[in-house]
Amino acid sequence: MSDAGGSVPTWEEVARTHGRFLYTVAYRLTGKDDDARDLVQEVLLRLHRGLATYRPGSLEGWLSRITTNVFLDGIRRRQRHPTDLLPDEPDRADRVLPSAKPAEEAFHDATLSADVQRALDSLSDEFRTAVVLCDVAGLPYQEIATSLGVPVGTVRSRIHRGRALLREALAGREP
């Protein structure tokens, strides 16, 4: 939905009307409910600080660009400062993860099969990001190129190669 009225929406309006969209893009990029929630929170924080810079147009494109940039920033940060997220003693009672599946994850599992999500997760970040922004978020190539800071030809190549790798993964072959 683009902002047809030409006015800048409030943070609350964006969070309320585009929260599901943000979560969907974030979940497809990260592949995990907790990571997607964290990503959406960071996006909403950045959005709160940067909403004054929004110029009416494609709000979904702008939101996708922010989401992608936050996602890629997180990847770069983890590459520079790797951390051990789980302890070596997983049997400690205070470190046990809950086994119940969150409602959002159950919903997304139902709308996108586990096989497709696993195939998406198997893609490198550059291919997964391009495919998700095109096929999940529905962004045009030019907006994806702007969001990723690469030429449109590179976007086309990544989407083409990413889709081919998805087909191979779904067919049961190693990419």
Secondary structure, DSSP 4 states (H G I P E B T S, - for coil): ---TT-SPPPHHHHHHHHHHHHHHHHHHHH-SHHHHHHHHHHHHHHHHHHGGG--SS-HHHHHHHHHHHHHHHHHHHHHHS----S-S-TT-GGGPPP-SPPHHHHHHHHHS-HHHHHHHHHS-HHHHHHHIIIIIS---HHHHHHHHTS-HHHHHHHHHHHHHHHHHHHTT---
